[in-house]
Amino acid sequence: MFVAVVAESLAGHTIVRRETWEDGSTFGLFSTFWVEPGHRRSGLASRLVASGERWMRERGLTVFRTWTDPGNAPLIALMGGLGYAIEGERGEFVVLRKEA
């Protein structure tokens, strides 16, 4: 978990982990994102993603993913701006993927 603290208050977090796909391949997964509304659009989420990607690369992972509701336009836009593309669907979610 990576957390962002601003003025001694929790401003955001992301949870990352190593995950294994059904075909046995491994990848880094962002499983949760959250930024306090007053800190949104400040670059905080991008810095959290960068920290998570760095953690994944340090562990030899070269594929990064997250999945979200197709209506989560803010997260899809954020990740798209950071080089992630929609890979497909996983159940009711869209899968966003980036390769290091």
C-alpha positions in Angstrom: 0.0 0.0 0.0 1.2 3.5 -0.8 -0.3 6.4 1.0 -0.1 10.1 0.4 -0.1 12.4 3.5 -0.7 16.1 3.2 -0.5 18.4 6.2 -0.5 15.3 8.5 -3.8 14.0 7.0 -4.4 11.0 4.7 -4.9 12.4 1.2 -4.9 9.3 -0.9 -3.7 5.7 -1.3 -3.3 2.8 -3.7 -2.9 -0.9 -3.1 -0.6 -2.9 -5.4 0.2 -6.5 -5.5 1.6 -9.3 -7.7 -1.2 -11.2 -9.4 -1.3 -14.3 -11.5 -3.5 -14.5 -14.6 -5.4 -17.7 -15.6 -2.6 -18.6 -18.1 0.0 -18.5 -15.3 1.5 -15.2 -16.3 2.2 -12.7 -13.5 1.6 -9.0 -13.5 1.4 -6.0 -11.1 -2.1 -5.1 -10.1 -3.4 -1.8 -8.8 -6.3 -3.2 -6.7 -7.5 0.1 -5.1 -7.2 3.8 -5.7 -8.6 6.6 -3.6 -7.8 10.3 -3.4 -9.5 12.7 -1.0 -11.8 15.0 -3.1 -10.0 18.1 -1.9 -6.7 16.8 -3.3 -8.0 15.5 -6.7 -6.5 17.0 -9.9 -3.4 17.9 -8.0 -1.1 15.2 -9.4 -1.4 13.1 -6.3 -2.9 10.1 -8.1 -0.2 10.2 -10.8 2.5 10.1 -8.1 0.8 7.2 -6.4 0.7 5.3 -9.7 4.4 6.1 -10.3 5.2 4.7 -6.9 3.2 1.6 -7.5 4.8 1.0 -10.9 8.3 1.5 -9.4 7.5 -1.2 -6.8 6.3 -3.6 -9.5 9.4 -3.0 -11.7 11.6 -3.6 -8.7 10.0 -7.1 -8.4 10.6 -7.9 -12.0 7.0 -7.3 -13.2 6.7 -5.8 -16.7 2.9 -5.8 -17.1 0.7 -3.6 -15.0 -3.1 -3.8 -14.8 -6.1 -2.5 -13.0 -9.8 -3.1 -13.6 -12.7 -0.8 -12.9 -16.3 -0.2 -13.7 -16.7 1.0 -17.3 -18.5 4.1 -15.9 -15.4 5.2 -13.9 -14.4 7.8 -16.4 -12.0 9.7 -14.0 -9.9 6.6 -13.4 -10.0 5.5 -17.0 -8.9 9.0 -18.1 -6.1 9.1 -15.4 -4.7 5.7 -16.4 -5.1 6.5 -20.1 -3.0 9.6 -19.6 -0.3 7.5 -17.9 -0.1 5.1 -20.9 -2.7 2.5 -19.9 -5.0 1.2 -22.6 -8.3 -0.8 -22.3 -7.3 -4.4 -22.8 -10.7 -5.9 -22.6 -13.3 -6.9 -20.1 -13.2 -9.1 -17.0 -16.7 -9.9 -15.9 -18.4 -6.6 -15.4 -15.2 -4.6 -15.4 -12.9 -3.1 -18.0 -9.2 -4.1 -17.8 -6.6 -1.4 -18.3 -3.0 -2.5 -19.1 0.4 -1.0 -19.5 3.7 -2.7 -20.3 6.9 -1.4 -18.7 
